[in-house]
Amino acid sequence: MSASGRRLGIALLALAGCLGAIAAAVMAHGAGRDQLRFIVQQECVPNWLKTHHPAPCISVSLIGHGSAAPGFAVLADQKGGAHFLLIPTQSFSGIESPELRSSGTLNFFDAAWKARAVLDTVVGHSVSRSVIGLAVNSIWARSQDQLHIHIGCLRPAVYDTLHADAGRIGRTWSPMTIRGFHYQAMRILGENLGSTNPFELLANGIPGAKDEMSRFTLFVAGMDFKEGPGFAVLTGAYVPGAETLLDPRCSLASAHARTRGGR
């Protein structure tokens, strides 16, 4: 082959590689908002059913048999740190999905709370309930169109506000300002959420929310009230995603561990 032919061949190979890269980028962009659904439904669940190893997820829990069974998976967030995601194995686009408020659907917030021990594996010790938060973003603040609940630790400023105002968080929605943004807050008592569904509390308790759920963000924080253990539930429309209330470094966990150790 002549030198000019070799140069042409090299150029054609480079062009093919470039076009392939562009095609891959286009495909990745097109499927980007469906990435979590793909990982859970096409990788974690099949791996769990075949081998009982849920990779790349940490765990898969199914209520029933087969890939169509309802359930959820827990996945480490790609950004790393003390930050995990609970993702239903069935398809739900996000906070606006009406099925999440159905009595026949799993309470995914309760499942996320019970999965909080995954934080211990990163932090290195048991994390106090009072520094743990669960977050669901609004449609504008999320990057994925498969419901996922962020499991992480509260930012110190969020913790300080919630505990300073704990006595004013009642059993019905009332205003609260956190980091300069306006939310509505209410309390739930109990070690776990049980059948109390935050999606339902939002839809039925905030005027107009049921018809415009997509614009709301939803946050659940573990609390220790004077009356006993419980939760503070926060919601807001057109505020930053609830994920921003979490600290992937979990700096509060170390501070609380030192406090407990000093007693």
C-alpha positions as CSV (number, residue, x, y, z in Angstrom):
1,M,0.0,0.0,0.0
2,S,1.3,3.4,-0.9
3,A,2.0,6.1,1.7
4,S,-1.1,8.1,0.5
5,G,-3.2,5.0,0.8
6,R,-2.0,4.4,4.4
7,R,-2.8,8.0,5.2
8,L,-6.3,7.7,3.8
9,G,-6.8,4.5,5.7
10,I,-5.7,6.1,9.0
11,A,-7.9,9.1,8.3
12,L,-10.9,6.8,7.6
13,L,-10.3,4.9,10.9
14,A,-10.0,8.2,12.8
15,L,-13.3,9.4,11.2
16,A,-15.0,6.1,12.1
17,G,-13.8,6.4,15.7
18,C,-15.0,9.9,15.9
19,L,-18.4,9.1,14.6
20,G,-18.6,6.1,16.9
21,A,-17.8,8.4,19.9
22,I,-20.4,10.9,18.8
23,A,-23.0,8.1,18.4
24,A,-22.2,6.8,21.9
25,A,-22.4,10.2,23.4
26,V,-25.8,10.8,21.7
27,M,-27.1,7.5,23.0
28,A,-25.8,8.1,26.5
29,H,-27.4,11.6,26.5
30,G,-30.7,10.2,25.3
31,A,-30.7,7.4,27.9
32,G,-29.1,9.6,30.6
33,R,-32.4,10.3,32.5
34,D,-33.2,6.6,32.5
35,Q,-29.9,5.4,33.8
36,L,-31.1,4.4,37.3
37,R,-34.0,2.5,35.9
38,F,-31.7,0.6,33.6
39,I,-29.2,-0.2,36.3
40,V,-31.8,-1.6,38.7
41,Q,-34.1,-3.4,36.2
42,Q,-31.5,-4.6,33.7
43,E,-28.5,-5.3,36.0
44,C,-29.2,-5.4,39.8
45,V,-32.5,-7.4,39.7
46,P,-31.4,-10.0,37.1
47,N,-28.1,-10.5,38.9
48,W,-29.9,-11.0,42.2
49,L,-32.4,-13.5,40.7
50,K,-29.6,-15.5,39.0
51,T,-26.8,-15.4,41.5
52,H,-28.1,-13.6,44.7
53,H,-25.4,-11.0,44.1
54,P,-27.1,-7.7,43.4
55,A,-24.1,-5.9,41.7
56,P,-23.8,-3.1,40.9
57,C,-26.3,-2.4,43.7
58,I,-25.6,-3.0,47.3
59,S,-28.9,-4.9,47.9
60,V,-32.1,-5.9,46.2
61,S,-35.4,-6.6,48.2
62,L,-38.3,-8.1,46.3
63,I,-41.8,-8.8,47.7
64,G,-42.6,-11.9,45.7
65,H,-40.9,-13.8,42.9
66,G,-39.6,-12.9,39.5
67,S,-38.4,-9.7,37.9
68,A,-41.9,-8.1,37.9
69,A,-42.2,-8.4,41.7
70,P,-42.4,-5.1,43.6
71,G,-39.4,-4.1,45.6
72,F,-36.4,-1.8,45.8
73,A,-32.7,-1.7,45.4
74,V,-30.1,0.3,47.3
75,L,-27.2,1.8,45.2
76,A,-24.2,3.9,46.2
77,D,-24.5,7.4,44.7
78,Q,-21.9,7.8,41.9
79,K,-20.7,11.0,43.6
80,G,-19.4,8.9,46.4
81,G,-19.3,9.6,50.2
82,A,-22.0,8.8,52.7
83,H,-24.7,9.1,50.0
84,F,-26.9,6.3,48.8
85,L,-30.1,5.9,46.8
86,L,-33.1,3.7,47.3
87,I,-34.7,2.9,43.9
88,P,-37.9,1.0,43.3
89,T,-37.6,-2.0,41.1
90,Q,-40.8,-1.0,39.3
91,S,-41.0,2.1,37.1
92,F,-42.1,5.3,38.8
93,S,-41.0,8.6,37.2
94,G,-40.7,10.6,40.4
95,I,-42.6,12.5,43.1
96,E,-45.4,13.2,40.7
97,S,-46.3,9.5,40.2
98,P,-49.8,9.0,41.7
99,E,-49.1,5.3,42.3
100,L,-46.8,6.3,45.1
101,R,-49.8,7.4,47.1
102,S,-51.7,4.1,46.5
103,S,-52.4,1.8,49.5
104,G,-51.1,-1.1,47.4
105,T,-47.7,0.5,46.8
106,L,-44.7,0.0,49.1
107,N,-43.9,2.9,51.4
108,F,-40.5,3.7,49.9
109,F,-39.7,6.3,52.5
110,D,-40.1,3.8,55.3
111,A,-37.9,1.3,53.3
112,A,-35.2,4.0,52.8
113,W,-35.2,4.8,56.6
114,K,-34.8,1.1,57.4
115,A,-31.9,0.9,54.9
116,R,-30.0,3.8,56.6
117,A,-27.4,1.4,58.1
118,V,-25.6,1.6,54.7
119,L,-24.3,5.0,56.0
120,D,-22.4,3.1,58.8
121,T,-20.3,1.3,56.2
122,V,-18.8,4.6,55.0
123,V,-18.7,6.5,58.3
124,G,-17.2,3.6,60.2
125,H,-19.6,3.5,63.1
126,S,-23.3,3.7,63.8
127,V,-24.9,7.0,62.7
128,S,-27.4,8.6,65.1
129,R,-30.9,8.8,63.8
130,S,-31.0,12.5,64.5
131,V,-28.4,13.3,61.8
132,I,-30.0,11.2,59.0
133,G,-32.1,12.6,56.2
134,L,-34.0,11.2,53.2
135,A,-34.6,13.4,50.1
136,V,-36.7,13.3,47.0
137,N,-36.1,16.2,44.5
138,S,-38.7,18.0,42.4
139,I,-38.9,17.3,38.6
140,W,-36.7,20.4,38.0
141,A,-34.0,19.5,40.5
142,R,-33.5,15.9,39.5
143,S,-31.4,14.3,36.7
144,Q,-33.2,11.0,36.6
145,D,-36.8,10.0,35.7
146,Q,-36.9,7.0,37.9
147,L,-37.9,7.6,41.5
148,H,-35.0,7.5,43.9
149,I,-34.7,8.5,47.5
150,H,-31.4,10.0,48.7
151,I,-30.1,8.6,52.0
152,G,-27.5,10.7,53.7
153,C,-26.6,12.9,56.7
154,L,-28.0,16.3,57.4
155,R,-25.9,19.4,56.7
156,P,-24.9,21.0,60.0
157,A,-27.0,24.2,59.3
158,V,-30.1,22.0,58.6
159,Y,-29.6,20.0,61.7
160,D,-29.2,23.2,63.8
161,T,-32.4,24.7,62.4
162,L,-34.5,21.6,62.8
163,H,-33.4,21.0,66.4
164,A,-33.7,24.7,67.4
165,D,-37.3,24.7,66.1
166,A,-38.2,21.2,67.2
167,G,-40.7,22.4,69.7
168,R,-42.5,24.4,67.0
169,I,-42.9,21.5,64.5
170,G,-46.4,20.3,65.0
171,R,-48.6,17.6,63.7
172,T,-49.9,19.8,60.9
173,W,-48.0,21.7,58.2
174,S,-46.5,25.0,59.3
175,P,-43.9,27.4,57.8
176,M,-40.2,26.9,58.4
177,T,-37.2,28.7,56.8
178,I,-34.1,26.7,56.2
179,R,-31.0,28.2,54.5
180,G,-33.0,31.2,53.4
181,F,-35.8,29.2,51.7
182,H,-39.4,28.7,52.7
183,Y,-40.7,25.2,53.5
184,Q,-43.6,23.6,55.3
185,A,-42.8,21.3,58.2
186,M,-44.6,18.7,60.3
187,R,-43.7,16.0,62.8
188,I,-44.3,12.3,62.9
189,L,-43.7,10.3,66.1
190,G,-42.3,6.8,66.0
191,E,-39.1,4.8,65.5
192,N,-40.1,4.1,61.9
193,L,-42.5,5.6,59.5
194,G,-44.6,2.4,59.2
195,S,-47.6,3.1,57.2
196,T,-47.2,6.9,57.3
197,N,-46.5,7.9,53.7
198,P,-44.8,11.3,53.2
199,F,-46.0,11.4,49.6
200,E,-49.6,11.1,50.8
201,L,-49.1,13.7,53.6
202,L,-47.9,16.2,51.0
203,A,-50.7,15.5,48.5
204,N,-53.4,15.6,51.0
205,G,-52.1,18.3,53.4
206,I,-50.8,21.2,51.2
207,P,-53.5,23.0,49.1
208,G,-53.1,22.3,45.4
209,A,-50.2,19.9,45.9
210,K,-52.0,16.8,44.6
211,D,-52.4,18.4,41.1
212,E,-48.9,19.8,41.0
213,M,-46.7,17.3,42.9
214,S,-43.9,17.6,40.4
215,R,-42.9,21.1,41.6
216,F,-42.4,20.0,45.2
217,T,-39.4,18.6,46.9
218,L,-39.8,16.3,50.0
219,F,-37.5,15.7,52.9
220,V,-37.6,13.5,56.0
221,A,-35.2,13.9,58.9
222,G,-34.8,11.7,61.9
223,M,-35.5,13.5,65.1
224,D,-35.5,13.0,68.9
225,F,-38.4,15.0,70.2
226,K,-39.2,15.4,73.9
227,E,-42.1,13.1,73.4
228,G,-39.8,10.4,71.9
229,P,-38.2,9.5,68.5
230,G,-39.8,10.7,65.3
231,F,-39.3,12.6,62.1
232,A,-39.5,16.1,60.7
233,V,-41.1,16.1,57.2
234,L,-40.2,19.1,55.0
235,T,-41.7,20.1,51.7
236,G,-41.4,23.2,49.5
237,A,-42.3,24.2,45.9
238,Y,-39.7,26.0,43.7
239,V,-37.0,25.5,46.3
240,P,-33.6,23.8,45.7
241,G,-33.8,20.0,45.6
242,A,-34.0,18.3,48.9
243,E,-30.8,16.6,48.1
244,T,-29.0,19.9,48.9
245,L,-30.0,19.5,52.5
246,L,-27.7,16.5,52.8
247,D,-23.9,16.4,53.5
248,P,-22.1,13.6,51.7
249,R,-19.2,14.0,54.1
250,C,-21.5,13.2,57.0
251,S,-19.5,15.6,59.2
252,L,-22.2,15.5,61.9
253,A,-21.8,11.8,62.5
254,S,-18.2,12.2,63.8
255,A,-19.2,15.0,66.1
256,H,-22.1,13.0,67.5
257,A,-19.9,10.0,68.0
258,R,-17.4,12.1,70.0
259,T,-20.3,13.5,72.1
260,R,-21.6,10.0,72.9
261,G,-18.1,8.8,73.7
262,G,-17.5,11.7,76.1
263,R,-20.6,10.9,78.2
